[in-house]
């Protein structure tokens, strides 16, 4: 932080008035460290320099021809002799004033951020019995890397390599499907019965939204469904699509139509426009129902659940406080990848809000330290080995197409 200041002052001493022009320069630096224990602040380091130039002296003896000039000259000499001492006093005052002001403002903002993070992030996660844990923190000359695990003690984490982050991006977000599915398993829908409108109201309450609703022409009060007791909703990122799966234990339509053990799946194709992420229903894939159903039953089930799958969803990637900041002007999604269970989003200066589809994934080889290259816990990910191919001599026993077409086994 660099602050420049200019001043035009007048000082009165022993019957003389001194007019001064001054310039001040303050350089301040403060280290904000983010660790596993939270945010810590170091004392502010402030360097202040000042320059002062005398531009005029007026005294009470100016009207006396000889004594006025002598008195004014003596006052100027005393002023110049006291200049270094006065400059040191000014610099110390600037240093103390700016250090106190910066420390106070930073501490207030950090405390406000702590309270917001505790109330909006940690408390809801702890209420769902999730234990967020920092996995890796690293700061380099070009980036700050944060890896976070969001799961309880009985839930799984990521098991596939992360997508490679493009060089030169201002920010990169990589989210694995398990982080989302772990949260879904804690929103209290396992084994519960809902009507379509009750389910939408439940989602609005959990997500803090009010725009999820069923069209009146598709809202039926005689429909109710009960989620499975395990993995009722699953989300996956594959082949640049978001795959959404519902597992229904029991579905009732009216008083007579009832179905059990259904699996309904749909896919959404993502596109990025500026800072918004758009998910559009994949018409080619459609709404698929897995279960032992007749054609008429499948049509009835599709009609019921088509109201839950909206044609399009829109998400603002950045909060309004950050998106409306002048530093985020022209910032948009420059790369979007959905593959192998990962959602990877890169932000960079795009200047124009253009539509961008998802891209293919490029794998990122993990970087290991010299002392970590042996005895790696997960050898298949840290140091993958190619699959062993069968030898030419025994290949006929491994290739199904080389087996005899017909053989009577007894």
N, C-alpha and C positions, 0 to 999 in steps of 0.2 A: 504494500500500500504506500503510495506516494502522494503527499499533500503539499501544495504550494500556497503561500499566503503573502500578500503585500500589505503594507501599512503606511499611513501618513499621520505622524504623531507630533504633538507639541508638548515640551516639558518646560516647567517654570522652576528656576533655582536662583536664589540670591539676586533677585532683580533682573534676571535675564530670561528670555523666552527662546528655546531652541526648537527649530523645525527640522524634522528628520523624515527621510524616506527609507523604509525597511523592506527587505524580502526575506521570507522564511521558507525553509524546505524541511519537511518531516518525512522520514522513511520508517515505516512500521512493518513488522513481520510477526506472524503468530502461527504456531504449528498446531493443527488439529489432528489428533491421532485417534483412529477408530480401531479398536481391538476387541477381543472376545469379551472384555468386561464393559464395553460401551465406549463412549466418547470422552476423551480427556483433552484438556487444554493446557498449553504451556504459557508462562508469562510472556507478555508482549515485549518484543525487543524494538525500542524506539531510538532512532538517531535524528537529532535536530541540528540544523545549521541556520545561521542568520547573518545578514549583512545590513549594516546601518550607515547611512550617508547623511551628513549634516548639510542642509541646504539653506539655512538662514539663522541669524542670531539678532535678537533685538534686546536692547537694554534701556534702563531709565536714564542713562547718561549719553544717549545718542545725540541729543541736541547740543551738547558741548563739543566744540570742534576738535580739540586735541585729546582731552581726557576720555571722550566717548570712544574714539578709535582704539586707544590703549586698553581701556577696560574690556572692549569687545574682543580684542586680540588675546588678552589674558584668559578670558572665559573660553575661547575656542581651544586654547592650549590645554586648559584643564579638562575640557570635554574630550579631547583626543586621548589624553592620558588615562581617563577613566573608561574609554571605549571598550577594551578587552574585558574588563570586569563586568561592565554593563551587558555586553554580548553574552557572556557566560551565564549571567543571571537570567537573561531572556531564554536562552537555549534550555537551561534546566527547567524553567517554568513550562516551556512548550513540551518538553519530554514528559514531565510529570502529568501535565494536563491530558495529553493525548493517550498516554498509557492507561490512565484511570478510565478515560472515556471508552477506549477500545475494549478493555477487560470487562467493563460493566455491560456494554452492549452485546459482546459475544456471549457472555455468561447467560444473559437473559434469553438470547435467541437459542442457545443450545439447550437450556432448560425447557423452553417452549417446545423444541423438537423432541426432547426426551418424553415429555408428557403426551405429545401427539402420538408418538410411536408406541408408547405403552398403552394408550387408550384405544387406538385404532388398529394396531397390529398384534401386539403381544397378548393383551387381555382376551380378545376374541379367540386367538389360537389356543391359549391355555384353557379357555372355556370349552373348547372342543377336544381337550385332552391331547393336544399336539405339542410336541416339544421342539421348537425351532432351535437349531444348533449351528454354530459357525463351523464350517469344515476347513476353509482355507482363506487366508487373507494375505495379500501380497501387493506391494507398491513398487512399480518400476518407474523409469524415466518417462514412459509414455502412457501408462495406464494404472488404474487401481482395480485389482481383481478381488471379488468377493464371491465365495461359494457358500451356499446356505443349504442345509438339509431340513426339510419340513416333513416330519413324520413322528409318530409315537414309537414307543419301544417295540410294538408288535407289528409295525408296518414296514414295507419294503422301500428301498431307494432306487436310484438310477442304476442300470446294469449295462448300458451301452455307451460308447464314446460320444463325447460332445461334438457338435459341429464346429468347424474351424471359424474363427472370427476374422472378418476381412480387415486388412491393415488400413489404418487411417480413419477408422470410424470414431465418432465422438463417444458413442455408448453402445454396448451390446448386452442384450438380455437373452438368457438361455434358460428355459423352463422345461423340466421333464414331466412326463405324464403322471408319474407317481406323486408329485407334489400336489397336483390338482385332485387326483383320485383319493389321496389321503384326506384332503379337506372334505370331499364329497361324502366319504364314509363317516364323517363326524357331524353331518348336518341333520341327523336324526330323521332319516326317511326309511331306514332299514326296517322292513316288515310292517310299515304303516300304510293305512288305507287313505286315499285321497279321491276327491272329485277333481276334474281338470282345473276348475277355478280355484279350489283350495290349494292345489299344488302350485299354481302361479302366485297366489298370495303368500305362500310359504317361501318361495324363491325371492319375491320382492322384499320380504322381511329380512331374509338372510343377506341379500346382496345390497340392501339399502337403496333399492330402486322402486319405481312406481309405474314403469312403462311396460312391464310384462303382463299381458292380458290376453284373453281368448276372445276372438270376434264373437259378437252376439249370435250370429247365424250358426256358429259352430259350437256354441256352449250348450251342452246337454246336462241337465241335472240328474238324469237317470243313469249316468255313467259313473262308475267308481272302479278304481284299480288299487291293488295292493302290491307294493314293491317286494322284491326278494329280500330275504334276511341277510344276504351276503352279496356285496358288490352290486347294489341296485342300479347304479349309474356308473358307466365307465367311459372315459375319454382317452383317445389315442391320437397320435400324430404320425400318419403314415402317408407316403407318396404325395406329399404336399396337400394333404387334406386333413381336416379335423373329423375324426370318426366318433360318433356319439351312439352309445348302446344303452338301452333300457332293458332291465330284466324284471319281468312282471310275474309275480306268483299267482295272482288271480285277477281276472278282469270280468266285470259284470256290466252288461248292457240291458237295461230294463229289468224285468223280473224273470225272464226265461233264459236269456243268452248268457252263458258263462264259459270262460276259457281259463285254462291253467298253464303255468310254465311257458310263458311267451318271452321271446327275445326280439326286440324291435331295434333296428339300427338304421342310421342315416349318416350322410357325409356332407360336409360343408367345404367349399372351395374358398380359400382366403385371398384377399387382395388388399393392398396398402394404398391409401390415398392421403398424402401428407402425413399427419400424425395419427390418422385413424386406421383401425384395422376392421375390414369388412369381411363378414362370413356369409356366403351365399349358398343356399341349399342346392345340392348337386342333383339336378333333375335326371341326369343319365343313370345315376345309382338308384335314385328313388328311395322309397321307404320300404325296407325289407322286414318281413315278419318270419321268424323261424319258429316252427312248431308244427305239430300234426293237425293241420287245419285244412278244411275244404276250401275251394275257391271262393265260395260265398262268404265263409267266415273270415278269410283273409281280407276281402274287400271291406267287411264291417270293421275289422280291427284297424285297418289303414285309415278308415274314415274317422275313427275315434282319435287316433294319435296324430293325425295330420294337423290337428289344432294345436298340439304342443310344440311342433317343430315349425318355427317361424321361417318365412322365406329368406329373411336376411337379418343379421345382427350387426351392430356397429359398436365399436369400443374405442374410446379415447385412450391412447397409450400413456399420455402424460397428464398429470393432474393440472387443473386450470391455473393454479398458482405458478407452475413451471412453464406451461405452454404459453401463457400470456406474457412471460418475462421477455424483455428485449434481447437477452442473450440467446433465447430459443427461437428467435426470428429466422425463418427459413429452414428450421430443423424438421426433418421428416424421415420416414422409414426408407432406407436405401437398400435393404436386403431382408428377405423373408424366406425362411426355410422351415418345412415341417417334414421330418423324416426320422425313422427309427426311435419314435417316442419323444423326440425333442422338438420344441418350438424355439426357433432362433430368430431374433429381431435385431437389426443393426440400425442405428440412427446416425445421420450425417446431414450436412448442408445440401438440401435439394433445390432450394430457391423457388421451385414451382411445385404445386400439388398435382402430381401426375399419378395415374393408376399403374400399379406394379404388381404382377402376379408373383406367386411363390416360386422359388428357385430350387435347383437340386442341391443336395447336401454334399459337401466335401469334408472328408474326415480329418480330424486333427489328432496327430500322434502325441500322446502325453509326453511331457518333458520331465525326465527323472533326474534326480541328483545322483552323483556317483555312488553315495552310500545307500541308495534305494534301488539300484539296478539288480540286486540279488535279493532273494527271499521276499519277493513282492507278494503281498497277500492275494491279490487278484491277478494271477499271471496271464490269464486269457485276455485281459484288457490292457494291462501295462506293457506286456511284451507278447503280442499275438504271434502264434506260430501257424504256418500254413498246414492245411490238412494233409495227412500222409496218404499218398496215392497207392493203390494196390499194385503189386508187381505184375509184370507181363505174364508170368507163369501161372499165377492164380487169379488173373483178372476175370476168367469166366465164372468164378464162383461169386463175384461181387457185382457183376453186370446182369441185371435181369433180362436184358434183351439177348444175352448169349445162352440163356437156359434152353433146354429142349422144349419144343412147343407142346409135346404131350409126353407124359410119363406116368405110368401106373405105379403108385406107391402102395406098398403093402406092409 
